[in-house]
Amino acid sequence: MDSLAFADADADSLALTEVLVDSLALTDAHVDSLALTDALVDSLALTDADVDSLALTEVDTDSLVLKEELVDSESDSRTDSLNSSDSDSLTDTDS
């Protein structure tokens, strides 16, 4: 093999090495892209969890409103009962 052919083969080998390096860089970029996609999927899952959390907060709020209404209702019922009892005692005294 003459030196010119050897130099050409060496240049071809270097070109192939550069292509391989570029290919590895693209593979790294693809891996990074997959990692970003995974992060996006995780982010969407967290967003779903936030939505669920907000729904639970709304349920808690509704529950508190219902409890307040129940307490108010019981209080009104007791007040009515006391007023009725007072009214009955006044009626009994008049007799």
C-alpha positions as CSV (number, residue, x, y, z in Angstrom):
1,M,0.0,0.0,0.0
2,D,1.5,3.3,-1.0
3,S,1.6,6.3,1.4
4,L,-1.1,8.2,-0.6
5,A,-3.6,5.3,-0.2
6,F,-2.7,5.0,3.4
7,A,-3.3,8.8,3.9
8,D,-6.7,8.5,2.2
9,A,-7.6,5.5,4.4
10,D,-6.5,7.4,7.5
11,A,-8.6,10.4,6.4
12,D,-11.6,8.2,5.8
13,S,-11.1,6.6,9.3
14,L,-11.0,10.1,10.8
15,A,-14.2,11.1,8.9
16,L,-15.9,7.9,10.2
17,T,-14.7,8.7,13.7
18,E,-16.2,12.2,13.4
19,V,-19.5,10.7,12.2
20,L,-19.4,8.3,15.1
21,V,-18.8,11.3,17.5
22,D,-21.7,13.2,15.9
23,S,-23.9,10.1,16.3
24,L,-23.0,9.8,20.0
25,A,-23.9,13.5,20.4
26,L,-27.2,12.9,18.8
27,T,-27.8,9.9,21.0
28,D,-27.0,12.0,24.1
29,A,-29.4,14.7,22.8
30,H,-32.1,12.0,22.3
31,V,-31.5,10.7,25.9
32,D,-31.8,14.3,27.2
33,S,-35.0,14.6,25.2
34,L,-36.4,11.5,26.8
35,A,-35.5,12.7,30.2
36,L,-37.3,16.0,29.5
37,T,-40.3,14.0,28.3
38,D,-40.3,12.0,31.5
39,A,-40.1,15.3,33.5
40,L,-43.0,16.6,31.5
41,V,-45.0,13.5,32.3
42,D,-44.2,13.9,35.9
43,S,-45.2,17.5,35.8
44,L,-48.6,16.5,34.3
45,A,-49.0,14.0,37.0
46,L,-48.3,16.7,39.6
47,T,-50.8,18.9,37.8
48,D,-53.4,16.2,38.1
49,A,-52.6,15.8,41.8
50,D,-53.1,19.6,42.2
51,V,-56.5,19.4,40.5
52,D,-57.4,16.5,42.8
53,S,-56.2,18.5,45.8
54,L,-58.3,21.4,44.7
55,A,-61.3,19.2,44.4
56,L,-60.7,17.8,47.9
57,T,-60.4,21.4,49.2
58,E,-63.7,22.2,47.6
59,V,-65.3,19.1,49.3
60,D,-63.8,20.2,52.6
61,T,-65.2,23.7,52.1
62,D,-68.6,22.2,51.3
63,S,-68.4,20.0,54.3
64,L,-67.7,23.0,56.6
65,V,-70.6,24.9,55.1
66,L,-72.9,21.9,55.8
67,K,-71.6,21.6,59.3
68,E,-72.2,25.3,59.9
69,E,-75.7,25.0,58.5
70,L,-76.3,22.0,60.8
71,V,-75.1,23.9,63.8
72,D,-77.3,26.8,62.9
73,S,-80.2,24.5,62.4
74,E,-79.7,22.8,65.7
75,S,-79.3,26.2,67.4
76,D,-82.5,27.5,65.9
77,S,-84.3,24.3,66.9
78,R,-83.1,24.7,70.5
79,T,-84.1,28.3,70.5
80,D,-87.5,27.4,69.2
81,S,-87.8,24.7,71.8
82,L,-86.9,27.1,74.6
83,N,-89.2,29.7,73.3
84,S,-92.0,27.2,73.1
85,S,-91.2,26.0,76.6
86,D,-91.2,29.5,78.0
87,S,-94.5,30.2,76.2
88,D,-96.0,27.0,77.7
89,S,-94.9,28.0,81.2
90,L,-96.5,31.4,80.8
91,T,-99.7,29.8,79.7
92,D,-99.6,27.4,82.6
93,T,-99.1,30.2,85.1
94,D,-102.1,32.1,83.7
95,S,-104.4,29.2,84.2
